[in-house]
Amino acid sequence: MTHRPAPTWILLHGLLCDADTWADFIGPLSRTSPVLAAKLSGITSLPQTAQAILQQTAGPIIAVGHSMGGRVALEMVRQAPDRIGGLVLMNTGYKGLGPDEIGRRQAIVQAAQAGGIEAIVDDWLAGMITSTTPSNAALMQRMRTMVLRSTVASFAGQIQALIERPDATDLLPLIACPTLLMSGTEDRWSPLARHEAMAKVIPSAELHAVREAAHMAPFEAPATCLEHILEWAMRHELTAP
């Protein structure tokens, strides 16, 4: 009897985030297959980052990307489609630069360079969460503390990587693995409509709207997101029984 190798869950966090994004996910996922929570601080190129992460493991992968991490996951698919057995894209996008995007992103970097991450953390988080999340003091403190662990240099490098990101429009129809898309219903940064557009062109995609969540869905609704991921992985037999 031939045993297929166990896939590795590779968890890819977003801009100004870190592995704490996956605090509620790592334990349950590790009971199904090995887990690698990738570090995306200090990056300057999404394709180079994808290449480096692919080199950290051997064998099949289930890539889970949130926000900027979703862009890295797409580059992993582009570079090693045969290794990606499953793909989860959360609160992310696929297109290239939008109008005036460079200026808007560079303005935030300049504010951070002038006053530190402390100068941008509150406004940045405000655009990423639901209107009710600020009432959860513990969650707000957790996210704020996480953002403040970033350095200005790391943030600037991440922004440069996003400005130079490849457009993945032509890649989406070529994705052959089971793909799960999730977006918070209140996400203003990567809205649900963008994920609906992705679901229409990725051949084996399914979409779940995460209610009472915005761009920070892994923090605001971790139980719902995890439930969708585990059910999807089980249904597609992506992990060993």
ChimeraX attribute file (.defattr): number of C-alpha atoms within 10 A of each C-alpha:
attribute: neighborCount
match mode: 1-to-1
recipient: residues
	/A:1	3
	/A:2	4
	/A:3	6
	/A:4	10
	/A:5	11
	/A:6	15
	/A:7	24
	/A:8	23
	/A:9	23
	/A:10	21
	/A:11	24
	/A:12	28
	/A:13	27
	/A:14	24
	/A:15	18
	/A:16	25
	/A:17	25
	/A:18	21
	/A:19	17
	/A:20	16
	/A:21	23
	/A:22	19
	/A:23	13
	/A:24	16
	/A:25	20
	/A:26	19
	/A:27	11
	/A:28	13
	/A:29	18
	/A:30	13
	/A:31	10
	/A:32	19
	/A:33	16
	/A:34	15
	/A:35	20
	/A:36	18
	/A:37	18
	/A:38	16
	/A:39	17
	/A:40	24
	/A:41	20
	/A:42	16
	/A:43	19
	/A:44	20
	/A:45	19
	/A:46	26
	/A:47	20
	/A:48	15
	/A:49	21
	/A:50	22
	/A:51	15
	/A:52	12
	/A:53	18
	/A:54	20
	/A:55	9
	/A:56	9
	/A:57	13
	/A:58	11
	/A:59	14
	/A:60	21
	/A:61	27
	/A:62	25
	/A:63	27
	/A:64	25
	/A:65	24
	/A:66	29
	/A:67	23
	/A:68	26
	/A:69	27
	/A:70	25
	/A:71	27
	/A:72	29
	/A:73	29
	/A:74	30
	/A:75	23
	/A:76	25
	/A:77	26
	/A:78	18
	/A:79	15
	/A:80	15
	/A:81	18
	/A:82	13
	/A:83	18
	/A:84	25
	/A:85	21
	/A:86	26
	/A:87	28
	/A:88	24
	/A:89	26
	/A:90	30
	/A:91	30
	/A:92	25
	/A:93	22
	/A:94	19
	/A:95	14
	/A:96	15
	/A:97	14
	/A:98	8
	/A:99	8
	/A:100	8
	/A:101	12
	/A:102	15
	/A:103	10
	/A:104	10
	/A:105	15
	/A:106	15
	/A:107	12
	/A:108	18
	/A:109	22
	/A:110	14
	/A:111	15
	/A:112	20
	/A:113	17
	/A:114	11
	/A:115	12
	/A:116	17
	/A:117	23
	/A:118	14
	/A:119	14
	/A:120	18
	/A:121	18
	/A:122	13
	/A:123	10
	/A:124	15
	/A:125	18
	/A:126	13
	/A:127	15
	/A:128	19
	/A:129	24
	/A:130	21
	/A:131	13
	/A:132	9
	/A:133	18
	/A:134	14
	/A:135	9
	/A:136	10
	/A:137	9
	/A:138	10
	/A:139	14
	/A:140	19
	/A:141	12
	/A:142	13
	/A:143	19
	/A:144	18
	/A:145	13
	/A:146	17
	/A:147	22
	/A:148	16
	/A:149	13
	/A:150	18
	/A:151	17
	/A:152	22
	/A:153	17
	/A:154	17
	/A:155	24
	/A:156	21
	/A:157	18
	/A:158	23
	/A:159	23
	/A:160	19
	/A:161	19
	/A:162	22
	/A:163	19
	/A:164	16
	/A:165	20
	/A:166	18
	/A:167	15
	/A:168	16
	/A:169	14
	/A:170	11
	/A:171	15
	/A:172	19
	/A:173	15
	/A:174	14
	/A:175	21
	/A:176	18
	/A:177	20
	/A:178	20
	/A:179	24
	/A:180	22
	/A:181	24
	/A:182	23
	/A:183	31
	/A:184	27
	/A:185	21
	/A:186	22
	/A:187	24
	/A:188	15
	/A:189	17
	/A:190	20
	/A:191	18
	/A:192	25
	/A:193	12
	/A:194	16
	/A:195	23
	/A:196	18
	/A:197	10
	/A:198	21
	/A:199	19
	/A:200	14
	/A:201	16
	/A:202	19
	/A:203	16
	/A:204	14
	/A:205	20
	/A:206	18
	/A:207	20
	/A:208	18
	/A:209	17
	/A:210	24
	/A:211	15
	/A:212	17
	/A:213	25
	/A:214	28
	/A:215	27
	/A:216	27
	/A:217	28
	/A:218	26
	/A:219	22
	/A:220	22
	/A:221	17
	/A:222	19
	/A:223	14
	/A:224	16
	/A:225	22
	/A:226	18
	/A:227	13
	/A:228	17
	/A:229	20
	/A:230	17
	/A:231	11
	/A:232	18
	/A:233	21
	/A:234	13
	/A:235	10
	/A:236	14
	/A:237	11
	/A:238	20
	/A:239	23
	/A:240	13
	/A:241	7
